[in-house]
């Protein structure tokens, strides 16, 4: 019996699998490329030292001091099965007016070859107590109106629909 997948802090040890996942996301014609893929420092895609610097930046974004202009502190976690990167999830510690409309507290992406295996549902479930420890009593989570898989993930985790905007279904998800 293998180890169950779970959250790990972003780490250089997962570089090879992370980069393979980035390539999968870029090649996926059925879904838009996730935001985080475009946010990977370009040098990190080819240079191991630059990848270490990217990981350090992502870990640093958990504190106010490490936040880039225009961002809020966020805790990024990688969902992995041993050395295999399966997905990523980020918890924003607070919301701006823009994030209330488009973004929310928690965003997640599962690599294309690992989809439809329950990872997103498990990731969101595992993230809710982390969000609570970060002071988020209820998490704003949203998905594209057309993304029925993500809608099911949110609803399975207790999401209560707030509204449907032009492109998004917005939910409150209890964290405790």
Wavefront OBJ file of the C-alpha trace (Angstrom):
o trace
v 0.000 0.000 0.000
v 1.507 3.324 -1.066
v 1.526 6.497 0.946
v -1.604 8.585 0.498
v -1.148 11.884 -1.310
v -0.954 14.919 0.918
v 0.252 18.489 1.235
v 3.934 19.327 1.320
v 5.608 22.693 1.344
v 6.934 23.657 -2.082
v 10.405 22.113 -2.316
v 13.249 21.841 -4.827
v 13.087 18.032 -4.462
v 9.851 18.012 -6.497
v 11.357 20.074 -9.341
v 11.314 17.389 -12.028
v 7.701 16.400 -11.394
v 6.591 20.031 -10.984
v 8.132 20.957 -14.343
v 6.473 17.949 -16.002
v 3.141 19.130 -14.564
v 3.729 22.680 -15.861
v 4.256 21.195 -19.342
v 1.006 19.201 -18.981
v -0.933 22.334 -17.993
v 0.493 24.197 -20.997
v -0.403 21.333 -23.376
v -3.965 20.948 -22.029
v -6.328 22.223 -24.722
v -9.491 21.585 -22.674
v -8.821 24.065 -19.856
v -7.194 27.492 -19.570
v -3.600 27.446 -18.313
v -3.757 28.089 -14.544
v -2.592 31.427 -13.184
v 0.252 29.888 -11.200
v 1.863 28.392 -14.328
v 2.384 31.851 -15.788
v 3.677 33.024 -12.409
v 6.602 30.573 -12.374
v 9.805 32.549 -12.905
v 10.867 31.709 -16.500
v 14.452 30.899 -15.472
v 13.108 28.351 -12.960
v 11.896 26.202 -15.851
v 15.436 25.404 -16.946
v 17.862 26.304 -14.146
v 17.851 24.341 -10.852
v 19.236 27.307 -8.881
v 16.501 29.553 -10.289
v 13.940 26.885 -9.332
v 15.240 26.989 -5.746
v 14.851 30.782 -5.808
v 11.285 30.408 -7.140
v 10.441 27.984 -4.316
v 11.925 30.424 -1.785
v 9.796 33.238 -3.227
v 6.627 31.157 -3.012
v 7.398 30.198 0.597
v 8.213 33.843 1.411
v 4.785 34.961 0.176
v 3.309 33.535 3.384
v 4.410 36.699 5.216
v 3.574 40.357 4.678
v 7.297 41.023 4.152
v 7.505 38.529 1.292
v 4.446 39.725 -0.606
v 4.874 41.345 -4.012
v 3.141 44.650 -4.747
v -0.512 44.114 -5.573
v -0.679 40.737 -3.797
v -1.807 39.577 -0.359
v -0.007 37.012 1.809
v -0.770 33.473 0.653
v 0.181 29.998 1.726
v 0.928 27.775 -1.262
v 0.931 24.025 -0.688
v 1.805 21.275 -3.139
v -0.273 18.083 -3.256
v 2.126 15.225 -3.797
v 2.357 11.471 -3.709
v 5.967 10.886 -2.709
v 8.086 12.620 -5.353
v 5.126 13.061 -7.753
v 3.626 16.557 -7.873
v -0.146 16.191 -8.369
v -1.380 19.736 -7.857
v -1.149 22.953 -5.945
v -3.415 24.949 -3.693
v -3.055 28.488 -2.400
v -4.820 30.058 0.552
v -4.951 33.850 0.541
v -4.812 35.104 4.109
v -7.126 38.043 3.376
v -9.152 39.438 0.502
v -9.039 42.679 -1.430
v -12.169 44.023 -3.151
v -10.843 42.567 -6.434
v -10.274 39.119 -4.879
v -13.846 39.163 -3.502
v -15.081 39.373 -7.089
v -12.549 37.154 -8.845
v -10.178 34.933 -6.902
v -11.430 34.232 -3.396
v -9.494 32.753 -0.492
v -8.581 29.385 -1.997
v -7.529 28.384 -5.482
v -6.388 24.942 -6.599
v -5.206 23.138 -9.716
v -4.717 19.424 -10.364
v -2.305 18.391 -13.116
v -4.168 17.031 -16.145
v -2.910 13.436 -15.816
v -4.122 13.298 -12.191
v -7.629 14.692 -12.742
v -10.855 12.804 -12.012
v -9.219 10.856 -9.172
v -10.634 12.855 -6.256
v -7.520 14.945 -5.646
v -9.213 18.362 -5.833
v -11.917 17.320 -3.341
v -9.262 15.923 -0.966
v -7.068 19.024 -1.403
v -9.851 21.445 -0.550
v -10.891 19.322 2.448
v -7.305 19.258 3.730
v -6.898 23.006 3.159
v -9.931 24.117 5.187
v -8.344 23.530 8.644
v -5.173 25.261 7.399
v -7.276 28.254 6.344
v -8.955 28.259 9.752
v -5.541 28.365 11.494
v -4.690 31.347 9.265
v -7.756 33.171 10.603
v -10.184 32.459 7.748
v -13.467 31.437 9.440
v -15.238 30.864 6.139
v -13.491 30.667 2.815
v -14.671 32.359 -0.347
v -14.129 29.780 -3.095
v -15.197 30.223 -6.705
v -15.109 28.426 -9.998
v -15.905 29.181 -13.602
v -19.625 28.821 -14.323
v -18.780 26.119 -16.884
v -16.495 24.094 -14.565
v -18.847 21.417 -13.268
v -15.987 19.336 -11.783
v -14.843 22.256 -9.602
v -18.444 23.042 -8.689
v -18.809 19.486 -7.348
v -15.511 19.792 -5.423
v -16.730 22.944 -3.674
v -20.215 21.575 -2.961
v -18.784 18.286 -1.590
v -16.789 20.400 0.858
v -19.867 22.175 2.204
v -19.835 25.167 -0.128
v -22.957 27.324 0.022
v -23.656 29.240 -3.188
v -23.582 33.021 -2.722
v -24.254 34.038 -6.307
v -23.422 33.488 -9.940
v -21.709 36.426 -11.607
v -21.009 36.657 -15.315
v -18.278 34.002 -15.249
v -18.091 32.727 -11.687
v -20.053 30.681 -9.182
v -19.091 32.064 -5.743
v -19.406 30.019 -2.553
v -18.804 30.340 1.160
v -17.128 27.206 2.497
v -16.965 26.707 6.282
v -13.423 26.091 7.561
v -14.291 24.676 10.996
l 1 2 3 4 5 6 7 8 9 10 11 12 13 14 15 16 17 18 19 20 21 22 23 24 25 26 27 28 29 30 31 32 33 34 35 36 37 38 39 40 41 42 43 44 45 46 47 48 49 50 51 52 53 54 55 56 57 58 59 60 61 62 63 64 65 66 67 68 69 70 71 72 73 74 75 76 77 78 79 80 81 82 83 84 85 86 87 88 89 90 91 92 93 94 95 96 97 98 99 100 101 102 103 104 105 106 107 108 109 110 111 112 113 114 115 116 117 118 119 120 121 122 123 124 125 126 127 128 129 130 131 132 133 134 135 136 137 138 139 140 141 142 143 144 145 146 147 148 149 150 151 152 153 154 155 156 157 158 159 160 161 162 163 164 165 166 167 168 169 170 171 172 173 174 175 176
